[in-house]
């Protein structure tokens, strides 16, 4: 039978290097608190949207949240300004990079003064437009 290694003593633990988060003074948030915060944030976004898709303005019973900011840190950077309440059709269109819906999302961010979200959407519009022009140049 294998023996488990002994737990490190208090003296050994005292000499261990503190984690990056501890050095920066960032408190560890438990998963439960994060889930509750997400629920409250989702509720606030739906209230802001008044139960309507924020791109096409159609009343949406269930609706979905779209993360305007992308990347691995998007869930940690969730805020009222980085979430968009949309209908299923607009959500699919946003992920397909439909320019019309991206322009609607850009005007939403501009109207609400969400600078970071507008910059992210504009960057995406530029990428899509550039790709479309590149494909047209390849055909001609």
Legacy VTK file of the C-alpha trace (Angstrom):
# vtk DataFile Version 3.0
C-alpha trace
ASCII
DATASET POLYDATA
POINTS 140 float
0.000 0.000 0.000
1.374 3.405 -1.004
1.754 6.031 1.645
0.576 9.555 1.053
3.235 12.227 1.339
3.066 14.151 4.575
1.460 17.581 4.494
3.989 20.414 4.526
4.745 21.798 7.960
3.956 25.376 8.991
7.660 26.229 8.739
7.783 25.057 5.109
4.590 26.925 4.250
5.966 30.132 5.772
8.842 30.108 3.259
6.688 29.405 0.202
6.351 32.170 -2.342
2.934 33.890 -2.226
0.723 33.567 -5.288
0.542 36.349 -7.872
-2.986 37.249 -6.778
-1.925 37.441 -3.133
1.031 39.688 -4.044
-1.262 42.022 -5.992
-3.823 42.066 -3.174
-6.570 40.556 -5.340
-9.113 38.708 -3.254
-10.079 35.263 -4.452
-13.738 35.218 -5.439
-15.492 31.944 -4.846
-17.318 30.266 -7.689
-20.647 30.666 -5.877
-20.199 34.433 -5.536
-19.242 34.685 -9.208
-22.365 32.742 -10.251
-24.592 34.971 -8.095
-22.951 38.097 -9.508
-23.515 36.815 -13.062
-27.186 36.223 -12.300
-27.589 39.736 -10.927
-25.725 41.183 -13.903
-27.906 39.225 -16.353
-31.003 40.540 -14.573
-29.708 44.131 -14.766
-28.961 43.781 -18.497
-32.480 42.463 -19.170
-33.962 45.365 -17.164
-31.844 47.828 -19.185
-33.094 46.260 -22.427
-36.699 46.382 -21.200
-37.230 42.834 -22.513
-36.331 43.825 -26.096
-33.467 42.785 -28.335
-30.932 45.609 -28.101
-30.074 45.382 -31.788
-33.381 44.918 -33.652
-35.639 46.166 -30.776
-38.079 43.230 -31.136
-39.690 42.043 -27.843
-37.870 38.906 -26.728
-39.343 36.521 -24.164
-36.235 34.452 -23.283
-33.416 36.257 -25.115
-29.699 35.635 -24.878
-26.671 37.541 -23.677
-23.894 38.302 -26.146
-20.394 39.070 -24.873
-19.186 42.073 -26.853
-15.622 41.643 -25.609
-13.991 38.444 -26.730
-11.023 36.474 -25.495
-10.184 34.291 -22.567
-10.875 36.996 -19.962
-14.357 37.953 -21.203
-16.196 36.320 -18.303
-13.961 38.042 -15.748
-14.539 41.393 -17.491
-18.335 41.069 -17.668
-20.123 44.319 -17.012
-23.210 46.215 -18.080
-21.174 47.751 -20.890
-19.826 44.458 -22.243
-23.080 42.474 -22.440
-25.771 42.831 -25.067
-29.282 41.370 -24.657
-30.300 39.972 -28.049
-32.847 37.704 -29.713
-31.697 34.322 -31.035
-31.639 35.547 -34.663
-29.452 38.567 -33.858
-27.179 36.459 -31.659
-26.544 34.044 -34.536
-26.035 37.002 -36.889
-23.479 38.539 -34.511
-21.506 35.286 -34.452
-21.732 35.057 -38.265
-20.333 38.613 -38.422
-23.376 39.966 -40.240
-22.442 43.586 -40.955
-25.966 44.961 -40.539
-26.286 43.553 -37.020
-22.727 44.625 -36.158
-23.646 48.191 -37.181
-26.753 47.993 -34.958
-24.581 46.804 -32.070
-22.138 49.637 -32.737
-24.925 52.224 -32.603
-26.169 50.614 -29.346
-22.711 50.979 -27.793
-22.399 54.541 -29.081
-25.855 55.568 -27.800
-25.115 54.164 -24.328
-21.602 55.601 -24.156
-19.923 52.188 -23.892
-16.510 53.143 -25.258
-14.724 49.802 -24.806
-17.628 47.855 -26.335
-17.844 50.255 -29.291
-14.106 49.911 -29.929
-14.389 46.089 -29.888
-17.347 46.151 -32.282
-15.638 48.651 -34.613
-12.535 46.443 -34.687
-14.720 43.492 -35.666
-16.492 45.519 -38.383
-13.111 46.532 -39.822
-11.932 42.904 -39.834
-15.088 41.689 -41.589
-15.008 44.522 -44.141
-11.321 43.904 -44.847
-11.946 40.175 -45.344
-14.849 40.874 -47.730
-12.737 43.296 -49.779
-9.881 40.811 -49.875
-12.207 38.079 -51.172
-13.612 40.454 -53.822
-10.102 41.384 -54.972
-9.268 37.697 -55.252
-12.251 37.111 -57.547
-11.622 40.073 -59.887
LINES 1 141
140 0 1 2 3 4 5 6 7 8 9 10 11 12 13 14 15 16 17 18 19 20 21 22 23 24 25 26 27 28 29 30 31 32 33 34 35 36 37 38 39 40 41 42 43 44 45 46 47 48 49 50 51 52 53 54 55 56 57 58 59 60 61 62 63 64 65 66 67 68 69 70 71 72 73 74 75 76 77 78 79 80 81 82 83 84 85 86 87 88 89 90 91 92 93 94 95 96 97 98 99 100 101 102 103 104 105 106 107 108 109 110 111 112 113 114 115 116 117 118 119 120 121 122 123 124 125 126 127 128 129 130 131 132 133 134 135 136 137 138 139
